[in-house]
Amino acid sequence: MNIYRLIASAIIFATTVTGFAHAAQLSATSVPRALEIELAKSSLPGHLRDQATIYVLNPATGFEVVQKGTNGFHAFVSRTGDDSFRGSWPLKAYRDDILYPISFDDAGSKENMRVFFDAAQMQAAGMPSQKLKELIQERYKTHYYKPPQRAGVSYMMSPILRTYVNPDQGEDVATDSVPHVMHYVPDVSPQDVGADKPTPDEFNHFMMHGRWKDNPDPIVISPGPHGYMVQFLGVTERERLDKEYAPMLARLCELKKVWCIPK
């Protein structure tokens, strides 16, 4: 190969990689920074918000700290959540409408949170979506990602969540208001703790209305080393959060129609 062909090949390669990265970076609808910070904090109980470490997403590199915390909790808004990597369905493209406010305690930030941050970094670097899904799934299988080293909690108490409804089964997405708390339950089965299991009709209602028809009892998701037991907040607590964050919800609805909570 002569020098001219070598240079041409390098240019083509660089252009291709840049194109992949550009597409990945532009895949998520932009959220103003102040709104993103408020949304991230909304995942936490009120008494934890001001002293937590808060991150925002830099589409070119991944998550960056905007508030250095002191209480061991970490909060951010994922645009490609860990549920993107569940199930056998192909992740054909990075969605531009996912809103996944989540927080972790210190134990979870050292383990489970890594999946979100690795995914954001690799997406920013231009990795194609299906390749990323396959890589994350392989890392789970090989125990590259380990479970938290102690009991702990991940708060998802925001009054809005747009993500996959039943990612173990398919790629249907919905916008909902289901604030909840997730406890780490590595290698605990639903049967071990008597967990509930929503029916297909309940999932359909959830998709159409953005809420459960009747709040299920605690459920277990992702059973295995990275399992969670999910406890949904009650109607009174949910309505209080809807009222507290009404201006934030209105702004999100203005930014993107699918971010409007179903009535």
Residue pairs with C-beta under 8 A, 6 or more apart in sequence:
1 9
17 126
18 126
19 126
20 126
20 127
20 128
21 60
21 124
21 125
21 126
22 126
23 126
24 59
24 94
24 123
24 124
24 125
24 126
24 127
25 59
25 60
25 124
26 59
27 79
27 93
27 94
27 95
27 96
27 123
28 57
28 59
28 79
28 80
28 94
28 95
28 96
28 98
29 96
29 97
29 255
29 256
31 39
31 77
31 99
31 252
31 255
33 56
33 66
35 248
35 251
35 252
36 56
36 57
36 77
37 54
37 56
37 66
37 67
38 245
38 248
39 77
39 99
39 101
39 158
39 160
39 248
39 252
40 54
40 55
40 56
40 75
40 76
40 77
40 101
40 103
41 49
41 52
41 54
41 75
42 101
42 157
42 158
42 159
42 160
42 241
42 245
42 248
43 75
43 101
43 102
43 103
43 155
43 156
43 157
43 158
44 52
44 73
44 75
44 103
44 155
44 157
45 155
45 157
48 71
48 73
48 103
48 155
49 75
51 69
51 70
51 71
51 73
52 67
52 69
52 71
52 73
52 74
52 75
52 103
53 65
53 67
53 68
53 69
53 73
53 74
53 75
54 65
54 66
54 67
54 69
54 74
54 75
54 76
55 63
55 64
55 65
55 66
55 74
55 75
55 76
56 63
56 64
56 66
56 76
56 77
57 63
57 64
57 76
57 77
57 79
57 120
58 64
58 124
59 124
60 124
61 121
61 124
62 117
62 120
62 121
62 124
63 76
63 116
63 117
63 120
63 121
72 105
72 106
72 109
73 103
73 104
73 105
73 106
73 109
73 155
74 103
74 104
74 109
74 113
75 101
75 102
75 103
75 155
76 101
76 102
76 103
76 116
77 99
77 100
77 101
77 102
78 98
78 100
78 101
78 102
78 116
78 119
78 120
79 94
79 98
79 99
79 100
79 120
80 94
80 95
80 98
80 119
80 120
80 123
80 132
81 98
81 100
81 102
81 116
81 163
81 164
82 112
82 115
82 116
82 119
82 136
83 163
83 164
83 167
84 91
84 98
84 119
84 133
84 164
84 167
85 91
85 115
85 119
85 132
85 133
85 136
85 137
85 140
86 164
86 167
86 168
86 222
87 167
87 168
87 169
87 170
87 171
89 170
89 171
90 130
90 133
91 129
91 130
91 132
91 133
91 171
92 129
92 130
93 129
94 123
94 129
95 173
97 162
97 173
97 256
97 258
97 259
98 162
98 163
98 173
99 160
99 161
99 162
99 163
99 175
99 252
99 259
100 161
100 162
100 163
101 156
101 158
101 160
101 161
102 116
102 154
102 155
102 156
103 154
103 155
103 156
104 112
104 113
104 152
104 154
105 152
105 153
105 154
106 152
107 148
107 149
107 150
107 151
107 152
107 184
108 148
108 152
108 153
108 154
108 184
110 148
110 149
111 145
111 146
111 147
111 148
111 149
112 145
112 147
112 148
112 154
112 184
112 226
114 145
115 136
115 145
118 136
119 132
119 136
122 132
122 135
123 129
123 132
127 135
138 144
139 145
140 225
140 226
143 225
145 226
146 225
147 184
147 186
147 187
147 225
147 226
148 184
148 186
151 183
151 184
152 183
152 184
153 181
153 182
153 183
153 184
154 181
154 182
154 184
154 228
155 181
155 182
156 179
156 180
156 181
156 182
157 179
157 180
157 181
157 233
157 241
158 179
158 241
158 245
159 177
159 179
159 238
159 241
159 242
159 244
159 245
159 249
159 261
160 175
160 176
160 177
160 245
160 249
160 252
160 259
160 261
161 175
161 176
161 177
161 178
162 173
162 174
162 175
162 176
162 258
162 259
163 173
164 170
164 171
164 172
164 173
165 172
165 173
165 174
165 203
165 206
165 207
166 172
166 203
172 207
174 206
174 207
174 210
175 210
175 258
175 259
175 260
175 261
175 262
176 206
176 210
176 211
176 261
176 262
177 210
177 211
177 238
177 241
177 242
177 261
178 206
178 210
178 211
178 212
178 232
178 238
179 232
179 233
179 237
179 238
179 241
180 230
180 231
180 232
180 233
181 230
181 231
181 233
182 221
182 228
182 229
182 230
182 231
183 228
183 229
183 231
184 227
184 228
185 193
185 220
185 227
185 228
185 229
186 224
186 225
186 226
186 227
187 223
187 224
187 225
187 227
188 220
188 223
188 227
188 229
189 220
189 223
190 197
190 219
190 220
190 223
193 218
193 220
193 229
195 217
195 218
195 219
195 220
195 229
196 216
196 217
196 218
196 219
197 216
197 219
198 206
198 212
198 216
198 219
202 212
202 213
202 214
202 216
205 212
205 213
206 212
206 213
208 262
209 262
210 261
210 262
211 238
211 262
212 232
215 232
215 234
215 235
216 232
218 229
218 230
218 231
218 232
219 229
219 230
220 227
220 228
220 229
220 230
221 227
221 228
221 230
222 228
233 241
242 249
242 261
249 261
252 259
252 260
253 259
253 260
253 261
